Amino acid sequence: MDEVSKTALGVARVRAAESERADRLFDDPWAAKFCAAAPDQVPGGERTPLSLAFAFHAIIRTRFYDDYLRESGCRQVVLLAAGLDSRAYRLDWPADTGLYEVDLPKVLAFKDAVLGDAEPRCARTVVPADLRDDWATALPDSGFDPTLPTAWLAEGLLIYLTPTDADQLLSTVTELSAPGSRIAFERGDRAHQDQAVNSPSMQRYSALWKGGLDRPASQWLAEHGWRATEHDLGPVAAAYGRPIRKETSSGFVTAIRGAST
């Protein structure tokens, strides 16, 4: 896998470690298998305060997005830049759920090689596509129905896109979203991100960052017909029994399409 794809193995390592805890917030048995399939590409487990903060955020966001998808009420789900996400296999889905995973062909090929003959718990469809290209055509061609309410997830994605690409991605999502659709993604802590740019333990990630949206997510969403809700990391983590040790402005944004009209 290329360097961008290797970052997915870093997230898998964090999820695998969390899954081993007695008080784990989620159980992802596939995470360790992904890491075992490419041991020479799994990032090391540096334990600097900054790297631990980003790992903590990845753990909380995994559980937060698990809950978001389970509670969305949508029977059509799209994981943008799905990476090594195993939610199709580890979450309990309603029987009629259709889940689409969009990512680069190499990432999906590696993932499917590890998954082998495992059976997903929903109707899973992989959509090999570059989100900077014409993925909006590939998705409907794979069976996606834009007339149905959809739960979109852009986990850990926007920061790897330029402001122009992030705007285009969310604009395309909006065009494909029927009323009642939902979306979720992160709201980063700019101070932490600036530190990461100069941190050796975070270089493998921060060197690939492009900035994401050039204005607050809630503002962008409101301008495009979504009703957004902000979720600060601190209260979310505390609700899961994992209070944060240092204040941060990071968190999550969820939104509903057409609810304000």
C-alpha positions in Angstrom: 0.0 0.0 0.0 1.1 3.6 -0.6 2.0 6.0 2.2 -1.5 7.4 2.5 -2.9 3.9 2.9 -0.3 3.0 5.5 -1.9 5.5 7.9 -4.9 3.1 8.0 -2.6 0.5 9.6 -1.8 3.0 12.3 -5.4 3.4 13.1 -5.8 -0.4 13.0 -3.0 -0.8 15.5 -4.8 1.6 17.9 -8.1 -0.2 17.5 -6.4 -3.6 18.0 -4.8 -2.4 21.3 -8.2 -1.0 22.5 -9.9 -4.3 21.7 -7.6 -6.1 24.1 -8.6 -4.0 27.1 -11.0 -5.4 29.6 -12.9 -2.1 29.6 -12.7 -1.7 25.8 -15.1 0.8 24.2 -15.4 -1.5 21.1 -14.2 -4.9 19.9 -12.6 -5.0 16.5 -11.1 -8.4 16.0 -10.1 -7.6 12.5 -7.8 -4.8 13.4 -5.1 -7.1 14.7 -5.5 -9.3 11.6 -4.9 -6.3 9.3 -1.7 -5.4 11.2 -0.5 -9.0 11.1 -0.9 -9.1 7.3 1.5 -6.2 6.8 3.7 -6.2 9.9 6.5 -4.2 8.2 4.2 -1.4 7.4 2.5 -1.0 10.8 3.7 2.3 12.4 5.6 1.9 15.7 3.9 2.6 19.0 5.7 5.8 20.0 4.3 7.0 23.4 4.8 10.7 23.3 2.0 12.9 24.9 1.0 14.1 21.4 0.9 10.7 19.8 -1.1 9.4 22.8 -3.6 12.3 22.4 -4.2 11.4 18.8 -4.5 7.7 19.6 -7.0 8.6 22.3 -9.0 10.6 19.8 -9.0 7.7 17.4 -10.4 5.4 20.1 -13.2 7.8 21.1 -14.1 8.6 17.5 -14.4 4.9 16.7 -17.0 4.3 19.4 -18.7 7.6 18.7 -19.1 6.7 15.0 -20.2 3.2 15.9 -23.1 4.8 18.0 -23.8 7.3 15.2 -24.3 4.7 12.6 -26.3 2.4 14.8 -28.6 5.3 15.8 -28.9 6.9 12.4 -32.0 5.1 11.3 -30.7 5.0 7.7 -30.7 1.7 5.9 -28.1 3.0 3.4 -24.6 3.7 4.7 -21.5 5.1 2.9 -18.0 4.9 4.4 -15.9 7.5 2.6 -12.2 6.5 2.6 -13.2 3.3 4.4 -9.7 2.2 4.9 -9.5 -0.8 7.2 -12.9 -0.1 8.7 -14.6 -3.4 9.7 -17.9 -2.1 10.8 -19.7 -4.2 8.1 -18.4 -7.3 10.0 -18.5 -6.3 13.7 -21.6 -4.2 14.1 -25.2 -5.6 14.3 -27.1 -4.1 11.4 -30.8 -4.2 10.5 -31.3 -7.0 7.9 -32.0 -4.6 5.0 -28.9 -2.4 5.5 -26.8 -1.7 2.4 -23.2 -0.5 3.2 -20.9 1.0 0.6 -17.1 1.3 1.2 -15.4 3.8 -1.0 -11.6 3.8 -1.1 -8.6 3.4 -3.4 -8.4 0.0 -5.2 -5.2 -1.0 -3.5 -6.6 -0.4 0.0 -9.8 -2.4 -0.7 -7.8 -5.2 -2.3 -5.6 -5.6 0.7 -8.6 -5.5 3.0 -10.5 -8.1 1.1 -7.5 -10.4 1.0 -7.4 -10.4 4.8 -11.2 -10.7 5.2 -11.2 -13.7 3.0 -14.5 -15.6 3.2 -15.8 -13.8 6.2 -19.4 -12.9 6.1 -20.5 -9.3 6.6 -23.5 -8.6 8.8 -25.1 -6.4 6.1 -25.1 -6.1 2.3 -21.5 -4.8 1.8 -20.4 -3.3 -1.5 -16.9 -2.1 -2.2 -16.5 0.9 -4.5 -12.9 1.2 -5.7 -12.5 5.0 -6.4 -10.3 8.0 -5.7 -12.4 10.5 -3.8 -10.6 13.3 -5.6 -11.9 11.9 -8.9 -15.4 11.0 -10.2 -16.5 8.7 -7.4 -20.0 10.2 -7.6 -20.5 8.1 -10.8 -18.9 4.9 -9.4 -21.2 4.9 -6.3 -24.6 4.8 -8.1 -23.2 2.4 -10.6 -22.5 0.1 -7.7 -26.2 0.2 -6.6 -26.3 3.2 -4.4 -29.7 4.9 -4.4 -29.6 8.7 -4.0 -33.3 8.9 -3.3 -32.9 7.0 0.0 -31.8 8.7 3.2 -28.1 7.8 3.7 -25.7 7.8 6.7 -22.4 9.1 5.5 -19.2 8.8 7.5 -15.9 10.6 6.6 -13.8 9.3 9.4 -10.3 10.8 9.6 -10.6 12.0 6.0 -11.0 15.7 5.5 -7.6 16.8 6.9 -5.9 14.8 4.2 -7.7 16.9 1.5 -7.0 20.5 0.3 -9.7 23.0 1.1 -10.9 22.8 -2.6 -11.0 19.0 -2.5 -12.8 19.0 0.9 -15.4 21.4 -0.4 -15.9 19.4 -3.5 -16.3 16.1 -1.6 -18.9 17.5 0.8 -20.7 19.2 -2.1 -20.9 15.9 -3.9 -22.2 14.2 -0.7 -24.8 16.9 -0.5 -25.9 16.3 -4.1 -26.3 12.6 -3.4 -28.2 13.1 -0.1 -31.9 12.7 0.1 -33.7 14.6 2.8 -33.1 12.9 6.2 -29.6 11.9 5.3 -26.9 12.3 7.9 -23.2 12.9 7.9 -20.4 12.8 10.5 -16.8 13.8 10.6 -14.1 15.3 12.9 -13.5 18.8 14.1 -9.8 19.1 14.7 -7.8 21.0 17.3 -5.6 23.4 15.3 -3.1 23.8 18.1 -2.6 20.0 18.3 -2.4 19.8 14.5 0.3 22.5 14.4 2.3 20.6 17.1 2.0 17.4 15.1 3.5 19.0 12.0 6.8 19.4 13.9 6.6 16.2 15.9 8.8 13.2 14.7 6.3 10.8 16.2 3.5 12.2 14.0 5.4 13.0 10.8 4.0 9.9 9.0 0.6 11.4 9.3 1.1 15.2 9.4 3.3 15.2 6.3 0.2 14.1 4.4 -2.2 16.6 5.8 -3.7 19.3 3.4 -5.8 21.2 5.8 -9.4 20.3 5.0 -12.2 22.8 5.0 -11.2 26.5 5.1 -14.0 27.5 7.4 -15.9 26.0 10.4 -17.7 22.8 9.5 -21.0 23.9 11.0 -20.9 27.0 8.9 -20.2 25.1 5.7 -23.0 22.6 6.5 -25.5 25.3 7.3 -24.7 27.0 4.0 -25.5 23.8 2.1 -28.8 22.8 3.7 -27.6 20.7 6.7 -28.5 21.1 10.3 -25.3 20.5 12.2 -24.6 19.5 15.8 -21.2 20.0 17.5 -19.9 17.3 19.9 -16.9 18.3 22.0 -14.4 15.5 22.6 -14.3 16.1 26.4 -18.0 15.4 27.2 -18.1 12.5 24.6 -15.1 10.8 26.2 -16.4 11.4 29.7 -19.7 9.8 28.8 -17.7 6.7 27.8 -15.9 6.6 31.1 -12.6 8.0 29.6 -12.3 11.6 30.8 -9.6 13.6 28.9 -6.5 14.7 30.7 -5.9 17.9 28.8 -8.4 20.3 27.4 -8.8 20.3 23.6 -11.0 22.0 21.1 -11.3 18.8 19.0 -14.5 16.9 18.6 -17.1 15.7 16.1 -19.7 17.2 13.8 -22.9 15.4 12.9 -25.6 16.8 10.6 -29.0 16.1 9.1 -29.8 17.0 5.5 -33.0 19.0 4.9 -34.1 19.1 8.5 -33.9 22.9 8.6 -36.2 23.4 5.6 
